Amino acid sequence: MYDAPVNLELKAKMFRGFADPTRLSILESLRSGEKTVNAISDLIDQSQSNVSNHLSCLKECGLVVSRREGKNMHYSIASTRVQRLLNVGDLILDEVGDRICRCVRYNGQTSPTDFK
C-alpha cells in the first residue's frame, strides 16, 4: 500500500529549489564548505548579482544559511540533510543517469556523454 507524503505540493516546491541549474550549481559549490558570493560567482562562472538573487531564493526556502563577517556574507548549506540529498542524488545518477539522459519527457538537450 502506498502512503502518499502529507503534502506533495510542498515536497514538489522543495525540489524546485534543486531543479534550477544555477541554484543547483550554487548548492554544489557549497558542498565543500562556506563561501562568499564572490567565491561562488567565480566557481560557477555567473555574475555576482545573479548568484545573489539565487542565494536569496535558496535562503528564503531554507536550503542555505548565511552569516555576516564584516561587510561580507558567507553562505553554507543549511543542514546535513540537504548535503545528504545532494550526495544521494549523485548515487542515483550513477545508477540511472544514462536513462535520465535519454528521457524525452524532460526538457533539456543533453546526451549520455555529457555526464562522463
C-alpha positions, 0 to 999 in steps of 0.5 A: 500500500502506498502512503502518499507524503502529507503534502506533495505540493510542498515536497514538489516546491522543495525540489524546485529549489534543486531543479534550477541549474544555477541554484543547483550549481550554487548548492554544489559549490557549497558542498565543500564548505562556506563561501562568499558570493564572490567565491561562488560567482567565480566557481560557477562562472555567473555574475555576482548579482545573479548568484545573489538573487539565487542565494536569496531564493535558496535562503528564503526556502531554507536550503542555505544559511548565511552569516555576516563577517564584516561587510561580507556574507558567507553562505553554507548549506543549511543542514546535513540533510540537504548535503545528504540529498545532494550526495544521494542524488549523485548515487542515483545518477550513477545508477540511472543517469544514462536513462535520465539522459535519454528521457524525452519527457524532460526538457533539456538537450543533453546526451549520455556523454555529457555526464562522463 
